[in-house]
């Protein structure tokens, strides 16, 4: 158990914790939540001993190992797998000693301890963690210095997970993960055998991975059992009761004070008045519920609606070097009211596709049709560095409104959700969330028909994310969203496109199905949904459309187009199914551990291949009829 008692601390003269106390049961999965700047990361530093509080203490079981992600990502010649394996210092020390030990008793002790800590399965465990965080087998054996900073931070996360400390501290771990890595981490934290405290503004992570919430608010710590949604309900109920109690207390105090004021000067009532004074002192006060104001977002609606489709791609290909496309075979359309989320691991081409449809990358081949006068707003996290560091938010907006009066410029800046006192602050001194608000406001300044947001929530707290959801749902234009925040995706989009295998295709399932696929293919010992249920998925083909009778009656192109789209999605689904089966068949353990499973998979693959051929043939036939029908 972790016990925090009477903790008080200041940073730069600002009181962050004031006589705060909380107790956490052993093995708890805890979400530490609170507004940005409330002191969550400071509390972590106190728990690890890196910061000494003014008063109070943190009590943790003796010999308990505390682990957190390193501040700096590894950048050495060591391979990723070597870095992760080295994180278990006891294992590394015992293996080194085993090489030189000569005393039979000590050798026996070493081998027993190595068996106790499961040392000989360490490589497979390390590889499983790295795979879950997006590193394939080849990447795991590459030097760490060959990866970018964001990918190296994943290695640092993998290392602390592999070390499996008794108390695991994670501070916004999803900021450098994609959606697939986030879904894997949710599953991993939920099954972690020891205590976890995780700082996060990812609502779905806090609903899926933790079983309790600690709320840091008004310099105090409050413990709630349950998920984040349950915490919100409990907090709302408690605030309602507190509001009622305050009203009742204030009424009683007013009644007593009225009696005192009326009779304190009268000798005949002096004793009664004095007793009322003592009663008033004993009553104390019930504090009012304090609600922090959250600035909203505002995305102006397009001034003129573009004709659908606003973007149509036929046989498109795009990349950064001639003849080396990152994505190809693109056959997609975007309509005026589309809300699309791009799924797929980092490195598969999500940002490349976003740059392509925004006009930042030119098409290498195929046809790209863009609606006349289409306006596109584009936001990406890397653009935070494009802000002029010495210029204020107002100065950035003023450049887009030459000749306009100052009052209009400031009013427009206010719509971006920046507090009045922050409008004249240099960009370099704004918080990450404030910079993100400014950049999103600048991206949407010209009232675009299509708004593209690439990881917009990395620096936003929970309340700001809720405000972003409301703004996106109020916005009337089309949206393309890239995000690791599943809750944001589910609350704002209605179409899912998956970016993998060098192309972009429609994903027919929902986010629950996608999560099952991601977690199922990366969790050790668990089979993917496609591989576990191959026959059920493969047989789910629509009945073939009968060939038209020779009556001369014209076939409805809309019906044909719907059938063609359904078949295209089915083909993609069966192809994913076959890929999942092939991965399992390629694993020797499939046959050694369960020979009958290998036979089942082989039969299922044959069945799936037959269904794929049938679906492709039907798709070709109907596509031809659609062309003839105009």
N, C-alpha and C positions, 0 to 999 in steps of 0.2 A: 504494500500500500504506500501511496505518496501522500504526505500530509504537509500542507502549506499553512503556516500559522502567523497571523499578525504582520503580514508582509507590507512594508512601505518602501518606496524607492522613488528617486527623482532622476530625470535626465535633462541636462542643460537647465536646471532650475525648475523644471515642470514636473509636478507631482503626478505620477502615472498609477501607482498603487498606494492605497491608503488603508492600512490595517486590514489587508485582504487575507481571507482564509478559505481553504477548501480541502477536502479529503477525497482521494481517488482510490477505489478498490483495486487490488492486484488483478492484472489481466484485462483491465478496462480498455476499451477503444474510445478515446475521448476526442471530440472536436472542440478546439479552443476558438471561440468566435468573438467578434467585437469590431467596432469601426476601425478603419485605417488610422494608425497613430495612437490607438488606445493603450498600447504597451504589451501586445502579445509576444512579439519577438524579444522584448526586454525580459519578460517572464521566463522565456526559454534560457536566456543567458544567466539568469539567477539560478535556475534548476541545474544547469551544467557547471556552475561555480565560476563562470567567466565574469560575473558581476556580483559584487557584494551589496546587499540591500542596506538601507538605513536602519531598518529594524525588522524583526521577525526571522523566521527560519523555514527551510525546506528539509523535511525528513524523508529519507529514502532508505530502503533496506540495505544493510551492510553488504558489501561485495557486489551490489547490483551494478551491472554494466549499462552505461548510458551511451546511446549512439545518435548522431545526427549527421546530416549531409555536410560534407566538407565545404568550407566557404569558397575554396578555389578548386576548379575542376583539374584532374590530373592531365599533364601534358608532357609525357615522357616517351621513351622508346619502348617501354613495356607494352605488351599486348593487353587488350581489355580484360581477357580472362585471367591474366596474371595479376592485374591490379585488383580485381575482385577477390581472387583467392587469397591474396596477401592481407586482405582486410580482417580475416580471422587470424589474429595474431597468435592465439594459443595453438591452433593447428600448425601454423608455419613454424613455431618454435619447437613443437614436439617432433615434427618431421625432420627438422634440422638436427635435433638431438639424437633421433633414431639412427641417423647416418653414422654417428661417432660413438654411441653408447656401447660399452663392453660388459657392464655388470648385468648378469642375467636377471636379477630382481628388478633393476631399473628398466631394462628392455621390456620386461613383462608389464610393468606399470605404464610405460609409454603406450604399448599396444592396446592395453585395456582402455586407457583414456582416449586414444584415437578412435577406438570402436564406440565408446560412449558418446563422443561428439560427432559420430557419423562422418569421420574425416575422409573415408575412402569413396564416399559418394559426392564429395565436395565439388568436383569438376562438373558433374551433371547438374547439381543444384545451382552452381554459378552460371552455367550455360543457360539453364531454364530461366533464371532471373533476367539475364541479358537479353534473351529472346523475347521475354515479355515486354521489355522496354524498347524493343525495336531493332535489336542487333542480330543479324543472321549469323550463321556459322563462320563465314568468311570474315565478316566485320569483327567478330570476337577475337580473331587472331591478328588483327591489324594493330599497329602502334597507336597509342592514345593520341599522340601529337598530330596524327593525320585527320582528326575529327575537329569540327567546329566547337566553339565554346558550349553551345546548347547541348550538343550530343555528349560532350565530355561531362556535363553536369548529370546526365543520365547515368554515366559510369559511376560517378560519385554516389548517386542514389543506389545503384546496384550494389556497390561495395558495402554500404551501411545495412542494406537489407540482408545481404549474405552473412554479415557478421552476427546478425540476429541478437542484438542487445536486449537486456531485460526491460529497458525503457527506451523506446524508439521515439525520437522527436522529429517531426517532419514539418517544415515551415514552407507553406505554399509549394508543395512538390510538383503540382500539375502545371506550374508556370513554364516549365521547359519540356512538357510532355504533349504529345498529340492526343486526340480522342482515344485512339487505340491503346496507348500507354496508360491513359487515365483509367480506362475501363479495366485494364489488367491490374493496376494498382489498387483499385477499389476491391477487387476480389482478393488480392494478396493481403491487404490490411485486415480485411474481415476475417481471414483465416490465420492471421499472425498469432503465435502461441503466447506472446507476452504483452505487456502494457504498451499502448501507443497513444501519444498526444499529437494531434495533427492540426496545424493552423491552415485553414482553407476558407475560401469564399465560394467554393464549388458546391452548390446545394445538393447535387446528386451524389457526390462523393460523401457528403455528410449524412445523407439519408441511407446510403448503401453500406458504408464501411464502419461506421461508429455506432456505439450503443449508449452513448451519453454525451452531453454537451456541457462545457464550462463557458459561461458568458462573462466576459470582462467588460463591465459597464459602470460608469460613474466611479471608477477606481476600485471597484469591488469585484470579487469572483463569486459566481453563483452556479451551483451544480444542478443539472437537470438530467433525469434518466430518459433514454429514448433517442430517436433520430432528430434531425434538425426540424422537420415538420412538427414533430411532437413538442419540441422545445418552443417553437413559435406559438403553438396553441396554449401551452402551459404559461408562457410569459404573458400572453394576452389576457388569460384568465386572472393571473396574479395582479396585473396592472389594473384590471377592472375592479378587483377587490380593494386594491390600495386606493384607487380613486374614490370609491364609496366610503372607505374607512376615513379618508382625509376629510370628506364632506361632513361626515358624522362628527368627527373630532372637532372640526372648525366650528360647527354649530354649537357643540357643548361648551367649547371655550368662550364663544361669543356670549352665550347665556350667562356663564359665570362672571365674565368680565363686566357685563351689563349690571349685574347685581352689585359687584364691588364698586363700580363707578357711582352707582346710585346711592349706596348706603354707607360708604367708608367714612363720610364726614358726620354721620349721625351716631351719637353716643349709644343710643338704644340698640343699634344694629351693629356696633363695632365688632363684637365677638363673631357674629355670623359672617360679617364681611371678611374678617381675618381668616376664618376657616375656609372661606371660598378661595382666598389667595393661596392657601396651602394646597387646596385641591387642584387649583390651576397649575401650580408648580409640579405636582405629582403626575398630572396628565401627560406632560411631554407633548410632542408634536408628531404628527404623521407626515412624512415628506411627500411632496407632490411627485407624480410620475413625470420624468423628464424625457421628452421626445426630441431627438436630434433631427434637425431639418435636413432633408436630402434634396439636393438640386436635381432637377429633372433634365432630360434630354429633349431636344426638339429637332426633328428632321423635316424640313419644309417639303410639302407635297410638290410633285412636278407641276410646272405652270402650264404645260401643254402635254397631253397624253400622246405617246407615240403609238403607231399602229403595230399590232401583233402580227408576227413575232418581232420583238425588238432586236433579237439576234437569232440567226439561223446558220448552222454549220453543217456542211455536207462534205464528208471525206476529208475533214480538216486535219492538219498536222502542224505542230509548233515546237520550237526548241530554241536554243541559244546559239547554236553553231550550224551553218548550212550543211544539210545532209545528215544531221544527227538529231532527229526529232525526239523530244522528251515524251510527247503525246501524239498519237496518230489515230486514224480511223474514227475521227470525231463526227458523229451524226446526231446533233442535238438542236433543240430550239428553246428559246427563253421568251416567255410572254410577259405582257405588261404587269400582271399581278402575281407572277411566280415568286415563291419563297423557297429557295433551294439551299440545302446544306451539302457541302462537299465532304465526303468521308474518305478515309484512307490514311495510311501511315505517312509520317513526314518523309519527304524524299521521293514520294510517288508522283508528285506533280500538281498538287492542289494549288499552290501559289502560282505555278506556271500557267495553269488554266485561268486563274483569276486575272493575271496580267494579260493573257491572250484576249479574253472577252472585254477587258477594259481598254484595249487598244495599245497597251504598252509593249506587246510583242506582236510581230507580224506573222501572218499565216505562211507556212512553207509550201503548202499544197492544199487542194480542195477549194471549196467555195465558202466564203464568209459574207453573209448578208446582214447589214446593220441598218436599222430603221433611220430614216432621215432625221437630222437634228437631235439624235439621241445624246443625252447627257449622262455620263457615268461618274459616280463618286466612288473613290477608292481609299480605303483605310487599311494600313498594315502596321504592325508593331514597330518594324524597323524604321518607320518614318518619324518616330519620336526623335531620332537624331537629326532630322531635317529641319526642326524648328530653329529659329535664330535665337541662340541662348541668351543674348542680352536684351532682346525685345520682349515686350509684354504681350499678353493676349490681345489687348486693344490695338497695339501696333500691328500685329499680324492681320487683324480684321480690317484695320484702316486701309491697308494696301489693296484690299478687294473692294473698297467702297470709296474710291477717290472722289473728292468734291462733296461728299455727303457731310451733313452737320455732325458734330461730335456726339450729340444726344442719340442720333440714329445708330452710330457706330457702337456706342456702349450698349444700347438696347439689343443690338444683334449679338454682341458678345455675351450678354446675359442669357440669351436663349441657348447658349452652349452649355449652360449648367455650371458656370464658374461663379463663385461667390464674389460679391462686389469688391471685397478687400483683396481679392486675388487678380483682378483684371489688370492692374498696373504692376504686378509682380513679374520680374524677368523670367522667361521660360525656364532658364537653368535652375531657378529656385522653386519651381512648381513640383508637386508630387507626381508620381507616375500616373495616378488616376486623373489628376488635373490636366496633365499633358495629353492623355488619351481623350479627354473630353474636348479639349481645344482642337486636336487633330480631327476628331470625328465631325466637329462642327465645321471645320474648314473643308473637309471632304464633301459635306452635304450642302455647302454654301450656295451653290448655283441651282438648288432644287433639282437634283438629278432624277432621271427616269429609272436608273438602275444604281443601287447602292451595294458596293462590295465591301464586306468587313472581314479582314483576315486577323483572327485572334483579337477581338476587341476587348476582352474582359480581363486580360492578365493583371492589370493594376486596379481593377474596380472591386470595391467591397460588395457585400451581399445586397445592401440597399441600392447601391448604384446599378448593380446588375438588374435588379427589379425595375428600376427606372428605365434602363436601356430596353428591356423587354416591352414595356409599355410604349416607348417611343417607336420601336420597330413595328408594333402592331397598329399604331396610329398612322404610320407612314403608308401612303397609297401606292408608292412605286414598287418595282421589283427588287428583291434582295437576294444576294448570294452570300452565304455565311460559311466561314471556316472557323471552327471553334472546338476546343477540347471540353467545353462546358455542355454536357448533355442536356441539362435542364433548359439552358438557353435555346438549344436546337429544338427541343420538343415544344417549347412555348412559342416559337416564332416561325417555324418553317412547316411546309406541307409536302415537300418533295425531297428525296434523298438521292444524291448521285455519288457513286463510288469511283474513286480515282485509283486504279491499280493496273498492273500488267500493261502499262504504256498507253492506256486509253481512259475515257470517261464513259460510264454507262449508268443507266437508271437502276437503283436498288429498290426492289419491289417490297422488301420487308419493312418493319418499323424499327425503332431504336432498340427495343427489347431483343428482337431477333438478331440485330447487328451485334449487340453486346454478347449474346450467347455464342455467336460465331467467333468473335475476337477472343473472349475468355476461354472458350472451348478448345481453340487451336493452340493456345499458349500455356494453359494450366497443365502442369505435369500430371499424367495419369488420367486426364479427362479428355474424351474425344469430342471433336467438334460436332455441332448439330448436323452438319451435312454428312459427316462420316458415320455418326451414330444412327441416323435415320435415312439411309440412302434411298431405299426403295420408295418410302412415302413421298420424298421430295421429287424423285425422278418421275413418278407416275402422274404427278399433279399437272399434266398437260391438258390444255383445253381440247375439246373435241374438234377434229379437223372440219374446216368449213367446206361444205359440199360444193362441187364444181357447179357453176351456174348453168341452168337449163337453157336451151337455145330458143328462148321466147322473144328475144330482142329487147327484153326489159333491162334497163340500165341499172347496174349495181350501185348502191349508195356508197360513195367514196369514204364517207365518214365512218361507216360500219367497217369497211375494209381497213381503214387506217388504224382503228382501234384494235382489230384483230392482229394486224402486223406488229403494232407496238407491244401487244401482249405476248406474241410469239418471240419478239426480240428479247423481252425481259426473261422469258422462259429459257431461251437458249443461254443467256448469261448465267442464269441460276444453275442450270445443269452443268455448265462448264465449271462453275465454282465447286459444285458437288464433286465432279470428277477430280478436280485438283486436290480437294480435301481427302478423297479416297486414296489418290496416288501418294500423298504425303504419308498416310498411315501405312500403306503397303510398302513404302520405301524404308520403313523402320523395322529392322530385324526383330526387335522385341515383340512385334505384333504376332509373329509366327511362333516364337519360342515360348511366350507366356500363354498364348491362347490360340492354338492351331486352328480351331474352328472359326475363330474370328477372321483369320486370314482367308478362309474359304468363303465366308459370308461376304467379305469385302470384294473378293474377286468376282463373285456372282453379281453383286450390286453394281460393280463398275461396268460389267457387260450389259446389264439392264439399262444403266444410265447412258452408255454409248449408243444403244439402240434408240432410246428416247430422244437423244440429241440429234441423231440422223433424221428421225421422223419430224422433229420440230423444225430443223433447218430446211428440210424439203418443203414442208408446209409454208414456212416463211418465204421461201423463194417463189412458190406458186402464187401466194397472195400478193407479194410485192409486185410480181408481173401484172397481175390483174389490176392492182391499184394504179400502175403506170398507164395501162390501157384505159382505165376509167377516168383518167385525167386528174 
